[in-house]
Amino acid sequence: MRFKGLDLNLLVTLDVLIELRSVSRAAERLHLSQPAVSAALARLRDFFNDALLESQGKRMVPTPKALQLQPVLAELLSNVDRMIVQGRQFDPSTSTQWFRICISDYLSTVLFPRLIGLLQVQGPGVRLDLQTPSDLALSLLEQGEIDVLLVPKEHCLRDHPAELLFEERYVVAGWSGNPLLAGAMTEEDFYAARHVAVAIGASVEDRASFSEDELNARGRERQIEIIASSFTQVPSLLIGTPRLTLMQERLARTLATTLPIAWQPLPFEFPVMLEMIQYHRSRGSDPALGWLVARIREAALA
């Protein structure tokens, strides 16, 4: 399809090229050959009378013209996507649609058993692709590669809708045989103990969880003995040891039903975490996404 002499299919190629800054990676994303993407770039350069991407060493760098086009292009493609979505019919009882959800293992443990039960009844053919949080999660949502992002409020993108899913309190947890948890714990007991921290990334400083961020803000140093890369790693690092950890109350309650884990309120004031559900601004009227968000909300209230 052409519009004022431009093959509109080339706009998708241009969007991916500006994002990835690589012909080979763009070809992989678009499921095209490298020569086909190179030919498309040549046609785009001819139409816009600009190099658009220039080689600098092993990288390709967008020209000022390409950077000027990028936000206009993103909005255009977003509007096209919204137009297509609004024209679709969605019947959860017969749909086999895939939904890509970015969710922590904590939420997978406390929320998804309930959600799966709801889907089996209301949308038995619906399929889920669960992706773990990473430094790329927000950009993947921005690019439309993730349908739903479940994160604390502090990690949400400002330019996309975010709704409160639930409030979560934090508790101090450890092995049920830990004498520190046999009675009421003091703040001094808490800070004197050795701890397990959770960092969603390279280190606790680089990608701390909500609880680690808030503890660090108190300005008092803990004796961190182990840094875990996920919340569900933590129980095995507590059992049989005197270590403590901060844990979401929902997770502590769930784990305590099957594991020798004990927990109690924190011995100091600590903020409540606001767990949010976020999706791309272009998907607000998508009936399929709206149905999924409603089911996630239903699971959170169960």
Secondary structure in CASP SS format (residue, H / E / C, confidence):
PFRMAT SS
TARGET T0000
AUTHOR 0000-0000-0000
METHOD secondary structure of the structure
MODEL  1
M C 1.00
R E 1.00
F E 1.00
K C 1.00
G C 1.00
L E 1.00
D E 1.00
L C 1.00
N H 1.00
L H 1.00
L H 1.00
V H 1.00
T H 1.00
L H 1.00
D H 1.00
V H 1.00
L H 1.00
I H 1.00
E H 1.00
L H 1.00
R C 1.00
S C 1.00
V H 1.00
S H 1.00
R H 1.00
A H 1.00
A H 1.00
E H 1.00
R H 1.00
L H 1.00
H C 1.00
L C 1.00
S C 1.00
Q H 1.00
P H 1.00
A H 1.00
V H 1.00
S H 1.00
A H 1.00
A H 1.00
L H 1.00
A H 1.00
R H 1.00
L H 1.00
R H 1.00
D H 1.00
F H 1.00
F H 1.00
N C 1.00
D C 1.00
A C 1.00
L C 1.00
L E 1.00
E E 1.00
S E 1.00
Q E 1.00
G C 1.00
K C 1.00
R E 1.00
M E 1.00
V E 1.00
P E 1.00
T C 1.00
P H 1.00
K H 1.00
A H 1.00
L H 1.00
Q H 1.00
L H 1.00
Q H 1.00
P H 1.00
V H 1.00
L H 1.00
A H 1.00
E H 1.00
L H 1.00
L H 1.00
S H 1.00
N H 1.00
V H 1.00
D H 1.00
R H 1.00
M H 1.00
I H 1.00
V H 1.00
Q H 1.00
G C 1.00
R C 1.00
Q C 1.00
F C 1.00
D C 1.00
P C 1.00
S C 1.00
T C 1.00
S C 1.00
T C 1.00
Q C 1.00
W E 1.00
F E 1.00
R E 1.00
I E 1.00
C E 1.00
I C 1.00
S C 1.00
D H 1.00
Y H 1.00
L H 1.00
S H 1.00
T H 1.00
V H 1.00
L C 1.00
F H 1.00
P H 1.00
R H 1.00
L H 1.00
I H 1.00
G H 1.00
L H 1.00
L H 1.00
Q H 1.00
V H 1.00
Q H 1.00
G C 1.00
P C 1.00
G C 1.00
V C 1.00
R E 1.00
L E 1.00
D E 1.00
L E 1.00
Q E 1.00
T C 1.00
P C 1.00
S C 1.00
D C 1.00
L C 1.00
A H 1.00
L H 1.00
S H 1.00
L H 1.00
L H 1.00
E H 1.00
Q C 1.00
G C 1.00
E C 1.00
I C 1.00
D C 1.00
V E 1.00
L E 1.00
L E 1.00
V E 1.00
P E 1.00
K H 1.00
E H 1.00
H H 1.00
C C 1.00
L C 1.00
R C 1.00
D C 1.00
H C 1.00
P C 1.00
A E 1.00
E E 1.00
L E 1.00
L E 1.00
F E 1.00
E E 1.00
E E 1.00
R C 1.00
Y E 1.00
V E 1.00
V E 1.00
A E 1.00
G E 1.00
W E 1.00
S C 1.00
G C 1.00
N C 1.00
P H 1.00
L H 1.00
L H 1.00
A C 1.00
G C 1.00
A C 1.00
M C 1.00
T C 1.00
E H 1.00
E H 1.00
D H 1.00
F H 1.00
Y H 1.00
A H 1.00
A C 1.00
R E 1.00
H E 1.00
V E 1.00
A E 1.00
V E 1.00
A E 1.00
I C 1.00
G C 1.00
A C 1.00
S C 1.00
V C 1.00
E C 1.00
D C 1.00
R C 1.00
A E 1.00
S C 1.00
F H 1.00
S H 1.00
E H 1.00
D H 1.00
E H 1.00
L H 1.00
N H 1.00
A H 1.00
R C 1.00
G C 1.00
R C 1.00
E C 1.00
R C 1.00
Q E 1.00
I E 1.00
E E 1.00
I E 1.00
I E 1.00
A E 1.00
S C 1.00
S C 1.00
F H 1.00
T H 1.00
Q H 1.00
V H 1.00
P H 1.00
S H 1.00
L H 1.00
L H 1.00
I C 1.00
G C 1.00
T C 1.00
P C 1.00
R C 1.00
L E 1.00
T E 1.00
L E 1.00
M E 1.00
Q E 1.00
E H 1.00
R H 1.00
L H 1.00
A H 1.00
R H 1.00
T H 1.00
L H 1.00
A H 1.00
T C 1.00
T C 1.00
L C 1.00
P C 1.00
I E 1.00
A E 1.00
W E 1.00
Q E 1.00
P E 1.00
L C 1.00
P C 1.00
F C 1.00
E C 1.00
F C 1.00
P C 1.00
V C 1.00
M E 1.00
L E 1.00
E E 1.00
M E 1.00
I E 1.00
Q E 1.00
Y C 1.00
H C 1.00
R H 1.00
S H 1.00
R H 1.00
G C 1.00
S C 1.00
D C 1.00
P H 1.00
A H 1.00
L H 1.00
G H 1.00
W H 1.00
L H 1.00
V H 1.00
A H 1.00
R H 1.00
I H 1.00
R H 1.00
E H 1.00
A H 1.00
A H 1.00
L H 1.00
A C 1.00
END
